[in-house]
Amino acid sequence: MKLKLARTSLRGKPRIVEIKKLEEELDKKSIFYFDKENTHKEMIALIEYFEERDYSVYMREVKYGLDENEYIYEVHIVS
């Protein structure tokens, strides 16, 4: 499954990453930020993927502006 990481600038494009790559990075970090272009269904699939592998996962939407569409997903994955 491919997901889009959060943009680093407002005009930038989100970087695409494979879910397996995220799993490999869990040794280094446990908090990831995903772009609003990911669907809620994709984010739930991400949570289920890691919960099946005995990780605890917490997700929330982080608003960074006043507009309703200015948000990113913050995901904590803890073993």
mmJSON file of the N, C-alpha and C atoms, coordinates in Angstrom:
{"data_MODEL":{"atom_site":{
"group_PDB":["ATOM","ATOM","ATOM","ATOM","ATOM","ATOM","ATOM","ATOM","ATOM","ATOM","ATOM","ATOM","ATOM","ATOM","ATOM","ATOM","ATOM","ATOM","ATOM","ATOM","ATOM","ATOM","ATOM","ATOM","ATOM","ATOM","ATOM","ATOM","ATOM","ATOM","ATOM","ATOM","ATOM","ATOM","ATOM","ATOM","ATOM","ATOM","ATOM","ATOM","ATOM","ATOM","ATOM","ATOM","ATOM","ATOM","ATOM","ATOM","ATOM","ATOM","ATOM","ATOM","ATOM","ATOM","ATOM","ATOM","ATOM","ATOM","ATOM","ATOM","ATOM","ATOM","ATOM","ATOM","ATOM","ATOM","ATOM","ATOM","ATOM","ATOM","ATOM","ATOM","ATOM","ATOM","ATOM","ATOM","ATOM","ATOM","ATOM","ATOM","ATOM","ATOM","ATOM","ATOM","ATOM","ATOM","ATOM","ATOM","ATOM","ATOM","ATOM","ATOM","ATOM","ATOM","ATOM","ATOM","ATOM","ATOM","ATOM","ATOM","ATOM","ATOM","ATOM","ATOM","ATOM","ATOM","ATOM","ATOM","ATOM","ATOM","ATOM","ATOM","ATOM","ATOM","ATOM","ATOM","ATOM","ATOM","ATOM","ATOM","ATOM","ATOM","ATOM","ATOM","ATOM","ATOM","ATOM","ATOM","ATOM","ATOM","ATOM","ATOM","ATOM","ATOM","ATOM","ATOM","ATOM","ATOM","ATOM","ATOM","ATOM","ATOM","ATOM","ATOM","ATOM","ATOM","ATOM","ATOM","ATOM","ATOM","ATOM","ATOM","ATOM","ATOM","ATOM","ATOM","ATOM","ATOM","ATOM","ATOM","ATOM","ATOM","ATOM","ATOM","ATOM","ATOM","ATOM","ATOM","ATOM","ATOM","ATOM","ATOM","ATOM","ATOM","ATOM","ATOM","ATOM","ATOM","ATOM","ATOM","ATOM","ATOM","ATOM","ATOM","ATOM","ATOM","ATOM","ATOM","ATOM","ATOM","ATOM","ATOM","ATOM","ATOM","ATOM","ATOM","ATOM","ATOM","ATOM","ATOM","ATOM","ATOM","ATOM","ATOM","ATOM","ATOM","ATOM","ATOM","ATOM","ATOM","ATOM","ATOM","ATOM","ATOM","ATOM","ATOM","ATOM","ATOM","ATOM","ATOM","ATOM","ATOM","ATOM","ATOM","ATOM","ATOM","ATOM","ATOM","ATOM","ATOM","ATOM","ATOM","ATOM","ATOM","ATOM","ATOM","ATOM"],
"id":[1,2,3,4,5,6,7,8,9,10,11,12,13,14,15,16,17,18,19,20,21,22,23,24,25,26,27,28,29,30,31,32,33,34,35,36,37,38,39,40,41,42,43,44,45,46,47,48,49,50,51,52,53,54,55,56,57,58,59,60,61,62,63,64,65,66,67,68,69,70,71,72,73,74,75,76,77,78,79,80,81,82,83,84,85,86,87,88,89,90,91,92,93,94,95,96,97,98,99,100,101,102,103,104,105,106,107,108,109,110,111,112,113,114,115,116,117,118,119,120,121,122,123,124,125,126,127,128,129,130,131,132,133,134,135,136,137,138,139,140,141,142,143,144,145,146,147,148,149,150,151,152,153,154,155,156,157,158,159,160,161,162,163,164,165,166,167,168,169,170,171,172,173,174,175,176,177,178,179,180,181,182,183,184,185,186,187,188,189,190,191,192,193,194,195,196,197,198,199,200,201,202,203,204,205,206,207,208,209,210,211,212,213,214,215,216,217,218,219,220,221,222,223,224,225,226,227,228,229,230,231,232,233,234,235,236,237],
"type_symbol":["N","C","C","N","C","C","N","C","C","N","C","C","N","C","C","N","C","C","N","C","C","N","C","C","N","C","C","N","C","C","N","C","C","N","C","C","N","C","C","N","C","C","N","C","C","N","C","C","N","C","C","N","C","C","N","C","C","N","C","C","N","C","C","N","C","C","N","C","C","N","C","C","N","C","C","N","C","C","N","C","C","N","C","C","N","C","C","N","C","C","N","C","C","N","C","C","N","C","C","N","C","C","N","C","C","N","C","C","N","C","C","N","C","C","N","C","C","N","C","C","N","C","C","N","C","C","N","C","C","N","C","C","N","C","C","N","C","C","N","C","C","N","C","C","N","C","C","N","C","C","N","C","C","N","C","C","N","C","C","N","C","C","N","C","C","N","C","C","N","C","C","N","C","C","N","C","C","N","C","C","N","C","C","N","C","C","N","C","C","N","C","C","N","C","C","N","C","C","N","C","C","N","C","C","N","C","C","N","C","C","N","C","C","N","C","C","N","C","C","N","C","C","N","C","C","N","C","C","N","C","C","N","C","C","N","C","C"],
"label_atom_id":["N","CA","C","N","CA","C","N","CA","C","N","CA","C","N","CA","C","N","CA","C","N","CA","C","N","CA","C","N","CA","C","N","CA","C","N","CA","C","N","CA","C","N","CA","C","N","CA","C","N","CA","C","N","CA","C","N","CA","C","N","CA","C","N","CA","C","N","CA","C","N","CA","C","N","CA","C","N","CA","C","N","CA","C","N","CA","C","N","CA","C","N","CA","C","N","CA","C","N","CA","C","N","CA","C","N","CA","C","N","CA","C","N","CA","C","N","CA","C","N","CA","C","N","CA","C","N","CA","C","N","CA","C","N","CA","C","N","CA","C","N","CA","C","N","CA","C","N","CA","C","N","CA","C","N","CA","C","N","CA","C","N","CA","C","N","CA","C","N","CA","C","N","CA","C","N","CA","C","N","CA","C","N","CA","C","N","CA","C","N","CA","C","N","CA","C","N","CA","C","N","CA","C","N","CA","C","N","CA","C","N","CA","C","N","CA","C","N","CA","C","N","CA","C","N","CA","C","N","CA","C","N","CA","C","N","CA","C","N","CA","C","N","CA","C","N","CA","C","N","CA","C","N","CA","C","N","CA","C","N","CA","C","N","CA","C","N","CA","C","N","CA","C","N","CA","C"],
"label_alt_id":[null,null,null,null,null,null,null,null,null,null,null,null,null,null,null,null,null,null,null,null,null,null,null,null,null,null,null,null,null,null,null,null,null,null,null,null,null,null,null,null,null,null,null,null,null,null,null,null,null,null,null,null,null,null,null,null,null,null,null,null,null,null,null,null,null,null,null,null,null,null,null,null,null,null,null,null,null,null,null,null,null,null,null,null,null,null,null,null,null,null,null,null,null,null,null,null,null,null,null,null,null,null,null,null,null,null,null,null,null,null,null,null,null,null,null,null,null,null,null,null,null,null,null,null,null,null,null,null,null,null,null,null,null,null,null,null,null,null,null,null,null,null,null,null,null,null,null,null,null,null,null,null,null,null,null,null,null,null,null,null,null,null,null,null,null,null,null,null,null,null,null,null,null,null,null,null,null,null,null,null,null,null,null,null,null,null,null,null,null,null,null,null,null,null,null,null,null,null,null,null,null,null,null,null,null,null,null,null,null,null,null,null,null,null,null,null,null,null,null,null,null,null,null,null,null,null,null,null,null,null,null,null,null,null,null,null,null],
"label_comp_id":["MET","MET","MET","LYS","LYS","LYS","LEU","LEU","LEU","LYS","LYS","LYS","LEU","LEU","LEU","ALA","ALA","ALA","ARG","ARG","ARG","THR","THR","THR","SER","SER","SER","LEU","LEU","LEU","ARG","ARG","ARG","GLY","GLY","GLY","LYS","LYS","LYS","PRO","PRO","PRO","ARG","ARG","ARG","ILE","ILE","ILE","VAL","VAL","VAL","GLU","GLU","GLU","ILE","ILE","ILE","LYS","LYS","LYS","LYS","LYS","LYS","LEU","LEU","LEU","GLU","GLU","GLU","GLU","GLU","GLU","GLU","GLU","GLU","LEU","LEU","LEU","ASP","ASP","ASP","LYS","LYS","LYS","LYS","LYS","LYS","SER","SER","SER","ILE","ILE","ILE","PHE","PHE","PHE","TYR","TYR","TYR","PHE","PHE","PHE","ASP","ASP","ASP","LYS","LYS","LYS","GLU","GLU","GLU","ASN","ASN","ASN","THR","THR","THR","HIS","HIS","HIS","LYS","LYS","LYS","GLU","GLU","GLU","MET","MET","MET","ILE","ILE","ILE","ALA","ALA","ALA","LEU","LEU","LEU","ILE","ILE","ILE","GLU","GLU","GLU","TYR","TYR","TYR","PHE","PHE","PHE","GLU","GLU","GLU","GLU","GLU","GLU","ARG","ARG","ARG","ASP","ASP","ASP","TYR","TYR","TYR","SER","SER","SER","VAL","VAL","VAL","TYR","TYR","TYR","MET","MET","MET","ARG","ARG","ARG","GLU","GLU","GLU","VAL","VAL","VAL","LYS","LYS","LYS","TYR","TYR","TYR","GLY","GLY","GLY","LEU","LEU","LEU","ASP","ASP","ASP","GLU","GLU","GLU","ASN","ASN","ASN","GLU","GLU","GLU","TYR","TYR","TYR","ILE","ILE","ILE","TYR","TYR","TYR","GLU","GLU","GLU","VAL","VAL","VAL","HIS","HIS","HIS","ILE","ILE","ILE","VAL","VAL","VAL","SER","SER","SER"],
"label_asym_id":["A","A","A","A","A","A","A","A","A","A","A","A","A","A","A","A","A","A","A","A","A","A","A","A","A","A","A","A","A","A","A","A","A","A","A","A","A","A","A","A","A","A","A","A","A","A","A","A","A","A","A","A","A","A","A","A","A","A","A","A","A","A","A","A","A","A","A","A","A","A","A","A","A","A","A","A","A","A","A","A","A","A","A","A","A","A","A","A","A","A","A","A","A","A","A","A","A","A","A","A","A","A","A","A","A","A","A","A","A","A","A","A","A","A","A","A","A","A","A","A","A","A","A","A","A","A","A","A","A","A","A","A","A","A","A","A","A","A","A","A","A","A","A","A","A","A","A","A","A","A","A","A","A","A","A","A","A","A","A","A","A","A","A","A","A","A","A","A","A","A","A","A","A","A","A","A","A","A","A","A","A","A","A","A","A","A","A","A","A","A","A","A","A","A","A","A","A","A","A","A","A","A","A","A","A","A","A","A","A","A","A","A","A","A","A","A","A","A","A","A","A","A","A","A","A","A","A","A","A","A","A","A","A","A","A","A","A"],
"label_entity_id":["1","1","1","1","1","1","1","1","1","1","1","1","1","1","1","1","1","1","1","1","1","1","1","1","1","1","1","1","1","1","1","1","1","1","1","1","1","1","1","1","1","1","1","1","1","1","1","1","1","1","1","1","1","1","1","1","1","1","1","1","1","1","1","1","1","1","1","1","1","1","1","1","1","1","1","1","1","1","1","1","1","1","1","1","1","1","1","1","1","1","1","1","1","1","1","1","1","1","1","1","1","1","1","1","1","1","1","1","1","1","1","1","1","1","1","1","1","1","1","1","1","1","1","1","1","1","1","1","1","1","1","1","1","1","1","1","1","1","1","1","1","1","1","1","1","1","1","1","1","1","1","1","1","1","1","1","1","1","1","1","1","1","1","1","1","1","1","1","1","1","1","1","1","1","1","1","1","1","1","1","1","1","1","1","1","1","1","1","1","1","1","1","1","1","1","1","1","1","1","1","1","1","1","1","1","1","1","1","1","1","1","1","1","1","1","1","1","1","1","1","1","1","1","1","1","1","1","1","1","1","1","1","1","1","1","1","1"],
"label_seq_id":[1,1,1,2,2,2,3,3,3,4,4,4,5,5,5,6,6,6,7,7,7,8,8,8,9,9,9,10,10,10,11,11,11,12,12,12,13,13,13,14,14,14,15,15,15,16,16,16,17,17,17,18,18,18,19,19,19,20,20,20,21,21,21,22,22,22,23,23,23,24,24,24,25,25,25,26,26,26,27,27,27,28,28,28,29,29,29,30,30,30,31,31,31,32,32,32,33,33,33,34,34,34,35,35,35,36,36,36,37,37,37,38,38,38,39,39,39,40,40,40,41,41,41,42,42,42,43,43,43,44,44,44,45,45,45,46,46,46,47,47,47,48,48,48,49,49,49,50,50,50,51,51,51,52,52,52,53,53,53,54,54,54,55,55,55,56,56,56,57,57,57,58,58,58,59,59,59,60,60,60,61,61,61,62,62,62,63,63,63,64,64,64,65,65,65,66,66,66,67,67,67,68,68,68,69,69,69,70,70,70,71,71,71,72,72,72,73,73,73,74,74,74,75,75,75,76,76,76,77,77,77,78,78,78,79,79,79],
"pdbx_PDB_ins_code":[null,null,null,null,null,null,null,null,null,null,null,null,null,null,null,null,null,null,null,null,null,null,null,null,null,null,null,null,null,null,null,null,null,null,null,null,null,null,null,null,null,null,null,null,null,null,null,null,null,null,null,null,null,null,null,null,null,null,null,null,null,null,null,null,null,null,null,null,null,null,null,null,null,null,null,null,null,null,null,null,null,null,null,null,null,null,null,null,null,null,null,null,null,null,null,null,null,null,null,null,null,null,null,null,null,null,null,null,null,null,null,null,null,null,null,null,null,null,null,null,null,null,null,null,null,null,null,null,null,null,null,null,null,null,null,null,null,null,null,null,null,null,null,null,null,null,null,null,null,null,null,null,null,null,null,null,null,null,null,null,null,null,null,null,null,null,null,null,null,null,null,null,null,null,null,null,null,null,null,null,null,null,null,null,null,null,null,null,null,null,null,null,null,null,null,null,null,null,null,null,null,null,null,null,null,null,null,null,null,null,null,null,null,null,null,null,null,null,null,null,null,null,null,null,null,null,null,null,null,null,null,null,null,null,null,null,null],
"Cartn_x":[0.848,0.0,0.899,0.52,1.268,0.476,1.18,0.575,1.394,0.783,1.468,1.848,3.149,3.623,3.247,3.165,2.779,3.759,3.241,4.061,4.959,6.106,7.003,6.809,6.063,5.701,4.296,3.634,2.252,2.132,3.133,3.08,3.757,4.398,5.092,4.122,4.655,3.848,4.19,3.21,3.493,4.368,5.24,6.112,5.373,5.459,4.79,5.74,5.197,6.0,5.214,5.944,5.332,5.182,4.164,3.922,5.056,5.667,6.808,7.988,8.181,9.262,9.022,7.767,7.432,7.765,7.458,7.729,9.232,10.039,11.493,12.01,11.342,11.774,11.342,10.554,10.042,11.146,12.306,13.423,13.934,13.804,14.337,13.321,12.062,11.025,9.671,8.762,7.454,6.303,6.609,5.57,5.731,4.632,4.631,3.502,3.733,2.725,2.353,1.047,0.546,-0.298,-0.289,-0.983,-2.492,-3.206,-4.675,-5.206,-4.349,-4.787,-5.04,-4.536,-4.851,-6.306,-7.005,-8.394,-8.439,-9.557,-9.727,-9.676,-10.189,-10.181,-8.744,-7.864,-6.456,-5.781,-6.136,-5.543,-6.009,-7.254,-7.765,-7.058,-6.807,-6.076,-4.66,-4.024,-2.698,-2.739,-3.725,-3.873,-4.067,-4.942,-5.207,-3.965,-3.195,-1.963,-1.017,-0.791,0.141,-0.451,-1.752,-2.375,-2.335,-2.422,-2.303,-0.908,0.064,1.455,1.801,0.785,0.908,1.54,1.29,1.688,0.465,0.691,-0.37,-0.296,-1.438,-1.464,-2.489,-2.08,-2.948,-2.89,-4.056,-4.116,-5.019,-4.628,-5.483,-5.246,-6.215,-6.084,-5.527,-4.508,-3.887,-4.218,-4.917,-5.259,-4.085,-3.687,-2.594,-3.029,-4.31,-4.842,-6.313,-6.916,-8.319,-9.271,-8.788,-9.622,-9.891,-11.071,-11.471,-10.57,-9.997,-9.166,-7.681,-7.32,-5.922,-5.625,-5.335,-5.023,-4.087,-3.45,-2.647,-3.003,-2.631,-2.837,-1.536,-1.662,-0.52,-0.743,0.229,0.092,1.26,0.924,1.921,1.85,2.986,3.039,4.042,3.552,4.386,4.31,5.473,5.469,5.214],
"Cartn_y":[-1.17,0.0,1.24,2.239,3.489,4.604,5.436,6.576,7.824,8.976,10.24,10.897,11.146,11.863,13.329,14.006,15.418,16.263,17.287,18.222,19.011,19.401,20.22,21.71,22.036,23.42,23.427,24.559,24.63,24.362,24.746,24.541,23.248,22.552,21.317,20.171,19.096,17.898,16.879,16.079,15.076,13.941,13.427,12.311,10.997,10.075,8.782,7.776,6.989,6.007,4.705,3.594,2.268,1.984,1.252,0.932,0.078,-0.743,-1.563,-0.671,0.418,1.353,2.009,2.328,2.887,1.905,0.652,-0.391,-0.5,-0.348,-0.398,0.799,1.935,3.155,3.214,2.255,2.299,2.232,1.713,1.696,3.115,3.994,5.353,6.356,6.212,7.151,6.457,7.036,6.414,7.364,8.597,9.565,9.914,9.797,10.086,11.065,11.913,12.881,12.589,12.468,12.113,13.248,13.364,14.428,14.229,15.336,15.29,14.6,14.377,13.683,12.195,11.651,10.274,10.23,9.199,9.075,8.534,8.788,8.266,6.733,6.155,4.694,4.165,4.868,4.469,4.577,5.594,5.77,4.67,4.277,3.17,1.876,1.669,0.477,0.476,1.636,1.753,1.334,1.829,1.471,-0.025,-0.605,-2.043,-2.862,-2.406,-3.096,-3.233,-2.128,-2.165,-2.836,-2.712,-3.385,-4.906,-5.389,-6.833,-7.344,-6.447,-6.8,-6.427,-6.292,-6.032,-4.687,-3.667,-2.302,-1.567,-0.597,0.315,1.532,1.935,3.029,4.067,5.33,6.451,7.442,7.857,8.794,9.963,11.153,12.326,13.284,14.157,15.198,16.443,17.024,18.239,19.391,20.387,21.583,22.551,23.105,24.064,25.423,25.601,26.867,26.994,28.091,28.325,27.647,27.352,26.707,25.255,24.791,23.42,22.374,22.693,21.75,21.847,22.59,22.733,21.824,20.579,19.61,18.543,17.834,16.65,15.584,14.354,13.256,13.014,12.916,12.581,11.159,10.297,8.888,8.492,7.963,7.451,5.926,5.284,3.82,3.356,2.63,2.214,0.694,0.09,-1.371,-1.762],
"Cartn_z":[0.0,0.0,0.0,-0.773,-0.87,-0.201,0.564,1.233,0.922,1.113,0.841,2.165,2.328,3.502,3.384,4.511,4.522,3.721,3.099,2.319,3.264,2.766,3.568,3.289,2.233,1.943,1.332,1.396,0.908,-0.581,-1.343,-2.794,-3.231,-2.307,-2.635,-2.86,-3.375,-3.587,-2.507,-2.081,-1.067,-1.618,-0.781,-1.165,-0.908,-1.846,-1.729,-1.078,-0.142,0.572,0.693,0.616,0.8,2.29,2.651,4.058,4.642,3.826,4.284,4.683,3.961,4.271,5.634,5.924,7.23,8.342,8.096,9.093,9.362,8.329,8.488,9.293,9.189,9.876,11.336,11.796,13.162,14.214,13.865,14.807,15.069,14.09,14.179,14.715,14.299,14.753,14.799,15.581,15.732,15.395,15.026,14.656,13.182,12.446,11.013,10.703,9.702,9.274,7.827,7.582,6.261,5.694,4.383,3.683,3.702,3.546,3.512,2.262,1.253,0.034,0.281,1.381,1.741,2.202,1.802,2.238,3.658,4.317,5.68,5.653,4.608,4.447,4.376,3.668,3.594,4.956,5.708,7.034,7.988,7.883,8.705,8.314,7.034,6.576,7.131,7.224,7.822,9.289,10.015,11.431,11.588,10.797,10.875,10.538,9.555,9.155,10.347,11.053,12.177,13.418,13.63,14.774,14.609,13.378,13.125,13.464,13.463,13.788,15.227,16.072,17.518,17.863,17.058,17.386,17.917,18.77,19.194,18.286,17.749,16.783,17.221,17.17,17.493,16.332,15.832,14.713,15.079,14.622,14.785,13.63,13.406,12.393,13.067,12.472,12.997,12.067,12.579,11.781,11.851,10.695,10.678,10.132,9.95,9.448,9.805,9.395,9.708,8.73,7.536,6.522,6.925,6.6,6.927,6.272,5.121,4.372,4.709,5.725,6.107,7.297,6.996,8.037,7.484,8.396,8.07,9.097,8.798,9.737,10.509,11.824,12.672,13.181,12.967,13.359,14.253,15.445,16.384,16.322,16.101,16.045,17.098,18.091,19.221,19.372,19.617,19.783,21.217],
"occupancy":[1.0,1.0,1.0,1.0,1.0,1.0,1.0,1.0,1.0,1.0,1.0,1.0,1.0,1.0,1.0,1.0,1.0,1.0,1.0,1.0,1.0,1.0,1.0,1.0,1.0,1.0,1.0,1.0,1.0,1.0,1.0,1.0,1.0,1.0,1.0,1.0,1.0,1.0,1.0,1.0,1.0,1.0,1.0,1.0,1.0,1.0,1.0,1.0,1.0,1.0,1.0,1.0,1.0,1.0,1.0,1.0,1.0,1.0,1.0,1.0,1.0,1.0,1.0,1.0,1.0,1.0,1.0,1.0,1.0,1.0,1.0,1.0,1.0,1.0,1.0,1.0,1.0,1.0,1.0,1.0,1.0,1.0,1.0,1.0,1.0,1.0,1.0,1.0,1.0,1.0,1.0,1.0,1.0,1.0,1.0,1.0,1.0,1.0,1.0,1.0,1.0,1.0,1.0,1.0,1.0,1.0,1.0,1.0,1.0,1.0,1.0,1.0,1.0,1.0,1.0,1.0,1.0,1.0,1.0,1.0,1.0,1.0,1.0,1.0,1.0,1.0,1.0,1.0,1.0,1.0,1.0,1.0,1.0,1.0,1.0,1.0,1.0,1.0,1.0,1.0,1.0,1.0,1.0,1.0,1.0,1.0,1.0,1.0,1.0,1.0,1.0,1.0,1.0,1.0,1.0,1.0,1.0,1.0,1.0,1.0,1.0,1.0,1.0,1.0,1.0,1.0,1.0,1.0,1.0,1.0,1.0,1.0,1.0,1.0,1.0,1.0,1.0,1.0,1.0,1.0,1.0,1.0,1.0,1.0,1.0,1.0,1.0,1.0,1.0,1.0,1.0,1.0,1.0,1.0,1.0,1.0,1.0,1.0,1.0,1.0,1.0,1.0,1.0,1.0,1.0,1.0,1.0,1.0,1.0,1.0,1.0,1.0,1.0,1.0,1.0,1.0,1.0,1.0,1.0,1.0,1.0,1.0,1.0,1.0,1.0,1.0,1.0,1.0,1.0,1.0,1.0,1.0,1.0,1.0,1.0,1.0,1.0],
"B_iso_or_equiv":[0.0,0.0,0.0,0.0,0.0,0.0,0.0,0.0,0.0,0.0,0.0,0.0,0.0,0.0,0.0,0.0,0.0,0.0,0.0,0.0,0.0,0.0,0.0,0.0,0.0,0.0,0.0,0.0,0.0,0.0,0.0,0.0,0.0,0.0,0.0,0.0,0.0,0.0,0.0,0.0,0.0,0.0,0.0,0.0,0.0,0.0,0.0,0.0,0.0,0.0,0.0,0.0,0.0,0.0,0.0,0.0,0.0,0.0,0.0,0.0,0.0,0.0,0.0,0.0,0.0,0.0,0.0,0.0,0.0,0.0,0.0,0.0,0.0,0.0,0.0,0.0,0.0,0.0,0.0,0.0,0.0,0.0,0.0,0.0,0.0,0.0,0.0,0.0,0.0,0.0,0.0,0.0,0.0,0.0,0.0,0.0,0.0,0.0,0.0,0.0,0.0,0.0,0.0,0.0,0.0,0.0,0.0,0.0,0.0,0.0,0.0,0.0,0.0,0.0,0.0,0.0,0.0,0.0,0.0,0.0,0.0,0.0,0.0,0.0,0.0,0.0,0.0,0.0,0.0,0.0,0.0,0.0,0.0,0.0,0.0,0.0,0.0,0.0,0.0,0.0,0.0,0.0,0.0,0.0,0.0,0.0,0.0,0.0,0.0,0.0,0.0,0.0,0.0,0.0,0.0,0.0,0.0,0.0,0.0,0.0,0.0,0.0,0.0,0.0,0.0,0.0,0.0,0.0,0.0,0.0,0.0,0.0,0.0,0.0,0.0,0.0,0.0,0.0,0.0,0.0,0.0,0.0,0.0,0.0,0.0,0.0,0.0,0.0,0.0,0.0,0.0,0.0,0.0,0.0,0.0,0.0,0.0,0.0,0.0,0.0,0.0,0.0,0.0,0.0,0.0,0.0,0.0,0.0,0.0,0.0,0.0,0.0,0.0,0.0,0.0,0.0,0.0,0.0,0.0,0.0,0.0,0.0,0.0,0.0,0.0,0.0,0.0,0.0,0.0,0.0,0.0,0.0,0.0,0.0,0.0,0.0,0.0],
"pdbx_formal_charge":[null,null,null,null,null,null,null,null,null,null,null,null,null,null,null,null,null,null,null,null,null,null,null,null,null,null,null,null,null,null,null,null,null,null,null,null,null,null,null,null,null,null,null,null,null,null,null,null,null,null,null,null,null,null,null,null,null,null,null,null,null,null,null,null,null,null,null,null,null,null,null,null,null,null,null,null,null,null,null,null,null,null,null,null,null,null,null,null,null,null,null,null,null,null,null,null,null,null,null,null,null,null,null,null,null,null,null,null,null,null,null,null,null,null,null,null,null,null,null,null,null,null,null,null,null,null,null,null,null,null,null,null,null,null,null,null,null,null,null,null,null,null,null,null,null,null,null,null,null,null,null,null,null,null,null,null,null,null,null,null,null,null,null,null,null,null,null,null,null,null,null,null,null,null,null,null,null,null,null,null,null,null,null,null,null,null,null,null,null,null,null,null,null,null,null,null,null,null,null,null,null,null,null,null,null,null,null,null,null,null,null,null,null,null,null,null,null,null,null,null,null,null,null,null,null,null,null,null,null,null,null,null,null,null,null,null,null],
"auth_seq_id":[1,1,1,2,2,2,3,3,3,4,4,4,5,5,5,6,6,6,7,7,7,8,8,8,9,9,9,10,10,10,11,11,11,12,12,12,13,13,13,14,14,14,15,15,15,16,16,16,17,17,17,18,18,18,19,19,19,20,20,20,21,21,21,22,22,22,23,23,23,24,24,24,25,25,25,26,26,26,27,27,27,28,28,28,29,29,29,30,30,30,31,31,31,32,32,32,33,33,33,34,34,34,35,35,35,36,36,36,37,37,37,38,38,38,39,39,39,40,40,40,41,41,41,42,42,42,43,43,43,44,44,44,45,45,45,46,46,46,47,47,47,48,48,48,49,49,49,50,50,50,51,51,51,52,52,52,53,53,53,54,54,54,55,55,55,56,56,56,57,57,57,58,58,58,59,59,59,60,60,60,61,61,61,62,62,62,63,63,63,64,64,64,65,65,65,66,66,66,67,67,67,68,68,68,69,69,69,70,70,70,71,71,71,72,72,72,73,73,73,74,74,74,75,75,75,76,76,76,77,77,77,78,78,78,79,79,79],
"auth_comp_id":["MET","MET","MET","LYS","LYS","LYS","LEU","LEU","LEU","LYS","LYS","LYS","LEU","LEU","LEU","ALA","ALA","ALA","ARG","ARG","ARG","THR","THR","THR","SER","SER","SER","LEU","LEU","LEU","ARG","ARG","ARG","GLY","GLY","GLY","LYS","LYS","LYS","PRO","PRO","PRO","ARG","ARG","ARG","ILE","ILE","ILE","VAL","VAL","VAL","GLU","GLU","GLU","ILE","ILE","ILE","LYS","LYS","LYS","LYS","LYS","LYS","LEU","LEU","LEU","GLU","GLU","GLU","GLU","GLU","GLU","GLU","GLU","GLU","LEU","LEU","LEU","ASP","ASP","ASP","LYS","LYS","LYS","LYS","LYS","LYS","SER","SER","SER","ILE","ILE","ILE","PHE","PHE","PHE","TYR","TYR","TYR","PHE","PHE","PHE","ASP","ASP","ASP","LYS","LYS","LYS","GLU","GLU","GLU","ASN","ASN","ASN","THR","THR","THR","HIS","HIS","HIS","LYS","LYS","LYS","GLU","GLU","GLU","MET","MET","MET","ILE","ILE","ILE","ALA","ALA","ALA","LEU","LEU","LEU","ILE","ILE","ILE","GLU","GLU","GLU","TYR","TYR","TYR","PHE","PHE","PHE","GLU","GLU","GLU","GLU","GLU","GLU","ARG","ARG","ARG","ASP","ASP","ASP","TYR","TYR","TYR","SER","SER","SER","VAL","VAL","VAL","TYR","TYR","TYR","MET","MET","MET","ARG","ARG","ARG","GLU","GLU","GLU","VAL","VAL","VAL","LYS","LYS","LYS","TYR","TYR","TYR","GLY","GLY","GLY","LEU","LEU","LEU","ASP","ASP","ASP","GLU","GLU","GLU","ASN","ASN","ASN","GLU","GLU","GLU","TYR","TYR","TYR","ILE","ILE","ILE","TYR","TYR","TYR","GLU","GLU","GLU","VAL","VAL","VAL","HIS","HIS","HIS","ILE","ILE","ILE","VAL","VAL","VAL","SER","SER","SER"],
"auth_asym_id":["A","A","A","A","A","A","A","A","A","A","A","A","A","A","A","A","A","A","A","A","A","A","A","A","A","A","A","A","A","A","A","A","A","A","A","A","A","A","A","A","A","A","A","A","A","A","A","A","A","A","A","A","A","A","A","A","A","A","A","A","A","A","A","A","A","A","A","A","A","A","A","A","A","A","A","A","A","A","A","A","A","A","A","A","A","A","A","A","A","A","A","A","A","A","A","A","A","A","A","A","A","A","A","A","A","A","A","A","A","A","A","A","A","A","A","A","A","A","A","A","A","A","A","A","A","A","A","A","A","A","A","A","A","A","A","A","A","A","A","A","A","A","A","A","A","A","A","A","A","A","A","A","A","A","A","A","A","A","A","A","A","A","A","A","A","A","A","A","A","A","A","A","A","A","A","A","A","A","A","A","A","A","A","A","A","A","A","A","A","A","A","A","A","A","A","A","A","A","A","A","A","A","A","A","A","A","A","A","A","A","A","A","A","A","A","A","A","A","A","A","A","A","A","A","A","A","A","A","A","A","A","A","A","A","A","A","A"],
"auth_atom_id":["N","CA","C","N","CA","C","N","CA","C","N","CA","C","N","CA","C","N","CA","C","N","CA","C","N","CA","C","N","CA","C","N","CA","C","N","CA","C","N","CA","C","N","CA","C","N","CA","C","N","CA","C","N","CA","C","N","CA","C","N","CA","C","N","CA","C","N","CA","C","N","CA","C","N","CA","C","N","CA","C","N","CA","C","N","CA","C","N","CA","C","N","CA","C","N","CA","C","N","CA","C","N","CA","C","N","CA","C","N","CA","C","N","CA","C","N","CA","C","N","CA","C","N","CA","C","N","CA","C","N","CA","C","N","CA","C","N","CA","C","N","CA","C","N","CA","C","N","CA","C","N","CA","C","N","CA","C","N","CA","C","N","CA","C","N","CA","C","N","CA","C","N","CA","C","N","CA","C","N","CA","C","N","CA","C","N","CA","C","N","CA","C","N","CA","C","N","CA","C","N","CA","C","N","CA","C","N","CA","C","N","CA","C","N","CA","C","N","CA","C","N","CA","C","N","CA","C","N","CA","C","N","CA","C","N","CA","C","N","CA","C","N","CA","C","N","CA","C","N","CA","C","N","CA","C","N","CA","C","N","CA","C","N","CA","C","N","CA","C","N","CA","C","N","CA","C"],
"pdbx_PDB_model_num":[1,1,1,1,1,1,1,1,1,1,1,1,1,1,1,1,1,1,1,1,1,1,1,1,1,1,1,1,1,1,1,1,1,1,1,1,1,1,1,1,1,1,1,1,1,1,1,1,1,1,1,1,1,1,1,1,1,1,1,1,1,1,1,1,1,1,1,1,1,1,1,1,1,1,1,1,1,1,1,1,1,1,1,1,1,1,1,1,1,1,1,1,1,1,1,1,1,1,1,1,1,1,1,1,1,1,1,1,1,1,1,1,1,1,1,1,1,1,1,1,1,1,1,1,1,1,1,1,1,1,1,1,1,1,1,1,1,1,1,1,1,1,1,1,1,1,1,1,1,1,1,1,1,1,1,1,1,1,1,1,1,1,1,1,1,1,1,1,1,1,1,1,1,1,1,1,1,1,1,1,1,1,1,1,1,1,1,1,1,1,1,1,1,1,1,1,1,1,1,1,1,1,1,1,1,1,1,1,1,1,1,1,1,1,1,1,1,1,1,1,1,1,1,1,1,1,1,1,1,1,1,1,1,1,1,1,1]
}}}
